[in-house]
Amino acid sequence: MTKQVIYSPKVTRTKAPHAHAVRTGNLVFVSGCPAYHGEMQLAKGDFPAQMRQCMTNLQNILEEAGSSLAQVVKVNVFLDRRADFDEMNEIYREFFGNDPQTWPARTTVEARLPRKDFLLEIECVAEVA
């Protein structure tokens, strides 16, 4: 199998040495997405804004890879604060819907994130049609 590196022009590229995603076979592996937008802008201290931006970044990367949120099979969410868990679930439903039959598998953990202003980071694996 060949590997295809994916970068979305709609998602901020950081200086960190990783691709937005890698596609191999019929799977796309999306790297952990922080909530950057534009020129490394971040909604500091605003969890809902960061959550929605992370999900929008995932969506844009998946589309660039020929996939979509509907084709996501596994999500890993890394929260800086456990207190954001319930709000994360509410916003998550805005993107993945309310039908349990369509939800991807998911793991959510509280983790110390690499930048002090990150409130979360999300990665996923999706199928490609």
Backbone hydrogen bonds in HBPLUS format (Angstrom, degrees):
<---DONOR---> <-ACCEPTOR-->    atom                        ^
c    i                          cat <-CA-CA->   ^        H-A-AA   ^      H-
h    n   atom  resd res      DA  || num        DHA   H-A  angle D-A-AA Bond
n    s   type  num  typ     dist DA aas  dist angle  dist       angle   num
A0004-GLN N   A0023-ARG O   2.78 MM  19  5.02 161.5  1.82 151.6 157.5     1
A0023-ARG N   A0004-GLN O   2.78 MM  19  5.02 169.6  1.79 152.2 154.7     2
A0006-ILE N   A0021-ALA O   2.84 MM  15  4.98 171.1  1.85 146.7 144.0     3
A0021-ALA N   A0006-ILE O   3.20 MM  15  4.98 143.5  2.34 141.0 139.9     4
A0011-VAL N   A0008-SER O   3.17 MM   3  5.44 169.2  2.19 112.8 115.6     5
A0018-HIS N   A0016-ALA O   2.91 MM   2  5.87 132.2  2.14 110.9  96.4     6
A0031-SER N   A0020-HIS O   2.89 MM  11  5.51 156.9  1.94 139.2 146.8     7
A0022-VAL N   A0029-PHE O   2.94 MM   7  5.29 148.4  2.05 137.9 147.6     8
A0029-PHE N   A0022-VAL O   2.83 MM   7  5.29 169.1  1.84 152.6 153.5     9
A0024-THR N   A0027-LEU O   2.93 MM   3  5.58 158.5  1.97 159.2 166.3    10
A0027-LEU N   A0024-THR O   3.03 MM   3  5.58 164.4  2.06 135.5 139.8    11
A0128-VAL N   A0026-ASN O   2.82 MM 102  4.96 141.6  1.97 133.1 133.5    12
A0028-VAL N   A0126-ALA O   2.82 MM  98  5.28 154.2  1.88 153.7 158.7    13
A0126-ALA N   A0028-VAL O   2.92 MM  98  5.28 158.7  1.96 149.2 156.4    14
A0030-VAL N   A0124-CYS O   2.83 MM  94  5.26 164.5  1.85 161.0 164.8    15
A0124-CYS N   A0030-VAL O   3.41 MM  94  5.26 153.0  2.49 125.0 132.5    16
A0033-CYS N   A0122-ILE O   2.64 MM  89  5.16 163.6  1.67 136.5 140.5    17
A0122-ILE N   A0033-CYS O   3.17 MM  89  5.16 154.2  2.24 126.0 131.3    18
A0037-HIS N   A0041-GLN O   2.99 MM   4  5.26 142.5  2.13 136.5 146.1    19
A0041-GLN N   A0037-HIS O   2.88 MM   4  5.26 152.3  1.96 165.9 164.0    20
A0044-LYS N   A0042-LEU O   2.90 MM   2  5.58 120.4  2.26 112.4  95.5    21
A0046-ASP N   A0043-ALA O   3.19 MM   3  5.56 166.8  2.21 130.4 131.6    22
A0050-GLN N   A0046-ASP O   3.00 MM   4  6.25 161.3  2.04 157.0 163.0    23
A0051-MET N   A0047-PHE O   2.81 MM   4  5.99 165.0  1.84 165.6 169.7    24
A0052-ARG N   A0048-PRO O   2.99 MM   4  6.15 170.0  2.00 151.0 153.6    25
A0053-GLN N   A0049-ALA O   2.99 MM   4  6.11 153.6  2.06 143.2 151.0    26
A0054-CYS N   A0050-GLN O   2.87 MM   4  6.05 159.6  1.91 150.6 156.0    27
A0055-MET N   A0051-MET O   3.01 MM   4  6.28 164.9  2.03 153.0 156.7    28
A0056-THR N   A0052-ARG O   2.91 MM   4  6.08 152.7  1.98 143.5 151.5    29
A0057-ASN N   A0053-GLN O   2.81 MM   4  6.02 156.9  1.86 150.3 156.6    30
A0058-LEU N   A0054-CYS O   2.91 MM   4  6.23 160.5  1.95 151.1 156.3    31
A0059-GLN N   A0055-MET O   2.92 MM   4  6.12 164.3  1.94 147.7 152.1    32
A0060-ASN N   A0056-THR O   2.93 MM   4  6.17 160.4  1.97 151.2 155.7    33
A0061-ILE N   A0057-ASN O   2.96 MM   4  6.16 160.7  2.00 154.1 159.2    34
A0062-LEU N   A0058-LEU O   2.85 MM   4  6.04 168.5  1.86 160.0 163.3    35
A0063-GLU N   A0059-GLN O   2.98 MM   4  6.17 159.8  2.02 147.9 153.5    36
A0064-GLU N   A0060-ASN O   3.04 MM   4  6.23 154.1  2.11 142.5 149.3    37
A0065-ALA N   A0061-ILE O   3.03 MM   4  6.32 138.5  2.21 143.1 154.7    38
A0065-ALA N   A0062-LEU O   3.05 MM   3  5.01 125.8  2.35  94.2 108.7    39
A0067-SER N   A0062-LEU O   2.77 MM   5  4.90 163.4  1.79 147.0 143.3    40
A0066-GLY N   A0063-GLU O   3.07 MM   3  5.04 159.4  2.11 102.7 109.0    41
A0071-GLN N   A0068-SER O   3.03 MM   3  5.37 152.2  2.11 107.2 115.7    42
A0072-VAL N   A0069-LEU O   3.16 MM   3  5.26 168.5  2.18 110.0 112.5    43
A0127-GLU N   A0071-GLN O   2.90 MM  56  5.33 162.9  1.93 142.5 142.6    44
A0073-VAL N   A0125-VAL O   2.84 MM  52  5.89 161.1  1.87 148.3 154.5    45
A0105-ALA N   A0073-VAL O   3.06 MM  32  5.99 153.8  2.13 132.5 128.4    46
A0074-LYS N   A0125-VAL O   3.28 MM  51  5.22 156.0  2.34 146.7 145.1    47
A0125-VAL N   A0074-LYS O   2.89 MM  51  5.22 148.7  1.99 147.6 152.4    48
A0075-VAL N   A0105-ALA O   2.86 MM  30  6.24 143.5  1.99 141.1 152.6    49
A0107-THR N   A0075-VAL O   2.94 MM  32  6.43 148.1  2.05 151.0 161.1    50
A0076-ASN N   A0123-GLU O   2.93 MM  47  5.33 165.7  1.95 149.0 150.1    51
A0123-GLU N   A0076-ASN O   3.00 MM  47  5.33 160.9  2.04 152.1 158.3    52
A0077-VAL N   A0107-THR O   2.83 MM  30  6.25 163.8  1.85 159.7 165.4    53
A0109-VAL N   A0077-VAL O   2.93 MM  32  6.39 159.2  1.97 163.1 168.2    54
A0078-PHE N   A0121-GLU O   2.85 MM  43  5.21 166.3  1.87 168.7 170.4    55
A0121-GLU N   A0078-PHE O   2.96 MM  43  5.21 137.3  2.15 138.8 150.3    56
A0079-LEU N   A0109-VAL O   2.78 MM  30  6.08 167.5  1.80 163.0 165.8    57
A0111-ALA N   A0079-LEU O   2.72 MM  32  5.80 158.8  1.77 150.1 156.5    58
A0080-ASP N   A0119-LEU O   2.91 MM  39  4.97 167.6  1.92 137.8 134.1    59
A0084-ASP N   A0081-ARG O   3.06 MM   3  5.78 167.6  2.08 121.1 124.9    60
A0085-PHE N   A0082-ARG O   3.08 MM   3  5.61 168.1  2.09 124.1 125.6    61
A0088-MET N   A0084-ASP O   2.82 MM   4  5.93 153.5  1.89 156.0 164.8    62
A0089-ASN N   A0085-PHE O   3.02 MM   4  6.34 154.3  2.08 149.9 155.8    63
A0090-GLU N   A0086-ASP O   3.13 MM   4  6.49 153.0  2.21 146.3 153.2    64
A0091-ILE N   A0087-GLU O   3.08 MM   4  6.35 167.0  2.09 155.6 157.7    65
A0092-TYR N   A0088-MET O   2.80 MM   4  5.89 155.0  1.86 150.9 159.3    66
A0093-ARG N   A0089-ASN O   3.08 MM   4  6.26 151.7  2.17 144.1 149.3    67
A0094-GLU N   A0091-ILE O   2.95 MM   3  5.09 129.9  2.20  99.6 113.5    68
A0095-PHE N   A0092-TYR O   3.06 MM   3  5.46 139.3  2.24 106.4 117.0    69
A0096-PHE N   A0092-TYR O   2.86 MM   4  6.07 157.3  1.91 153.9 161.6    70
A0097-GLY N   A0093-ARG O   2.73 MM   4  4.64 134.5  1.94 129.2 131.6    71
A0102-THR N   A0099-ASP O   2.91 MM   3  5.66 168.6  1.92 127.2 131.1    72
A0118-PHE N   A0115-ARG O   3.10 MM   3  5.50 160.9  2.14 114.7 120.7    73
